[in-house]
Amino acid sequence: MLNFLLGGFLAEMKIRKSLILGVLALGITYAAACVGLSLINSDRVLRVVSGMENHSRSLPRGFLLGTATAAHQVEGGNTRNDWSAMEKRGVLTDVSGRASDEWNRVPQDVALMRDLGANSYRFSIEWSRVEPQQGTWDEAAWGHYVDEIAQLRAAGIEPMVTLLHFTLPEWLAERGGVRAEDFPAEFSKFASEAARRIGSQVKLWCTINEPNTQMALGYLDGRWPPGEQSPQHAVEAMVGLLRAHAAAAAELHRELPAAQIGVAVNLIIADPASRWNLLDWMAAYRARAAFDWSFYDAIQTGRAQLWVPGLPRLDVQIDGLKGSADFFGVNYYTRFLLHFSPTATVMLQPQPGPGPESDVNWEIYPDGMLRILREAWSRYRLPIYVTENGIADHEGGQRGAFIESHLEAVNAAIGEGIPVRGYFYWSLIDNFEWAEGYKPRFGLYRVDYSTEKRTLAPGAEVFRKWAVGVGGK
């Protein structure tokens, strides 16, 4: 009996020992995985800082150093698109109204660019102005854009034209917008008309601005037109935007064989909120794969694929999509830290990073610029333009350092052999910032909206110093 009891005790102890060793092994493996991921990420950040310290303030001659705007945000008087329709419903903080009155101040604003030393300008054509009704082109509106490009050229400023910067004509929005069956065909007609009218003066084309933002805020968050919270429609919107890009790019390449065409994507650094939580690591990885890279992944492969918890799974081949971009457009502003949360939308709970913040509570994280440029080049091997980068800074105390640090990151990337061809600061002038209204001040020129007077914003002189080195004023 004693032997039996002793044998049972020893067997139980053996089992417990095995369990303890197993749990310990799992714990060590878990900790090693977290440490390994942290070291990889830490190494990338340290190399960013080191890289920036080793470069002087000198971008390559001929580098495009310019500013950016979007039609609905600065022109004023845009009343026939889906954003103006939402404004009329009274659900937004502000209405665009006359915005920054840029439509009536093109010569003045071109002179402001020259005074900054900018040698390039990214702007958008308002589709609803040039085609207010389906199939009817407004000759005066087209003439305005033709004249604007001529003024830019005369001032030695290279234009980059964006065809779709969030706003859709009401006639298209009313029947489904980017989800409408004929959206790709109608967008390609618009692209063809633009190529015919201004193509001889424009080399750089951005078909769509931030399709990932349009999908997320219009169809998941619901704050932007069409104001939906539909996972199914969000996925359909992505497919529609990819098809539209493919159709427009094909038309532009056919009409303008020498044109360089790309998409501007909103890229956000997503890091884990806790470096000791593998679920947070997985959340950050999946978020970046879906939000940052899925659009250009589809352009690279010709296949739209998306897998995000809470969204329908997407896997569809799109004709004409593969290889339809000549450059990669980077819109970079900030970093977020992500928690895995099974109760949150798409199981992610974001929070700002630990660094200083802009007026819109975005962390100022210049290291992220180099991280993104490295990854974009590694993934796609396409020339890169930083199509947007800027700061909301009403008092102006952070703008100069922001420009300096982010251009140093760009310079470091170039020094590593990454073909960054241009940088467009957002934005030239203060503007209507969509759902946030007029409170955020991103402009290198401050706008007094009561008089529309422009004055140089604090920190803008840093942009001017960099411009001197690339052949600006």
Sequence and secondary structure as in RCSB ss.txt:
>XXXX:A:sequence
MLNFLLGGFLAEMKIRKSLILGVLALGITYAAACVGLSLINSDRVLRVVSGMENHSRSLPRGFLLGTATAAHQVE
GGNTRNDWSAMEKRGVLTDVSGRASDEWNRVPQDVALMRDLGANSYRFSIEWSRVEPQQGTWDEAAWGHYVDEIA
QLRAAGIEPMVTLLHFTLPEWLAERGGVRAEDFPAEFSKFASEAARRIGSQVKLWCTINEPNTQMALGYLDGRWP
PGEQSPQHAVEAMVGLLRAHAAAAAELHRELPAAQIGVAVNLIIADPASRWNLLDWMAAYRARAAFDWSFYDAIQ
TGRAQLWVPGLPRLDVQIDGLKGSADFFGVNYYTRFLLHFSPTATVMLQPQPGPGPESDVNWEIYPDGMLRILRE
AWSRYRLPIYVTENGIADHEGGQRGAFIESHLEAVNAAIGEGIPVRGYFYWSLIDNFEWAEGYKPRFGLYRVDYS
TEKRTLAPGAEVFRKWAVGVGGK
>XXXX:A:secstr
 HHHHHHHHHHHHHHHHHHHHHHHHHHHHHHHHHHHHHHHHHHHHHHHHHHHHT  S   TT EEEEE  HHHHS
    SBHHHHHHHTT SS   TTTT GGG HHHHHHHHHHHT  EEEEE  HHHH SBTTB  HHHHHHHHHHHH
HHHHTT EEEEEEESS  BHHHHTTTGGGSTTHHHHHHHHHHHHHHHHGGG  EEEEEE HHHHHHIIIII SST
T    HHHHHHHHHHHHHHHHHHHHHHHHH TT EEEEEEEEEEEEES TT HHHHHHHHHHIIIIISHHHHHHH
HSEEEE  TTS  EEEE TT TT  SEEEEEEEEEEEEEE TTSGGGEEEEE SS B TTS B  THHHHHHHHH
HHHHH   EEEEEE    SS TTHHHHHHHHHHHHHHHHHTT  EEEEEEE SB    GGGTT     SEEEETT
TTEEEE TTHHHHHHHHHHTT  
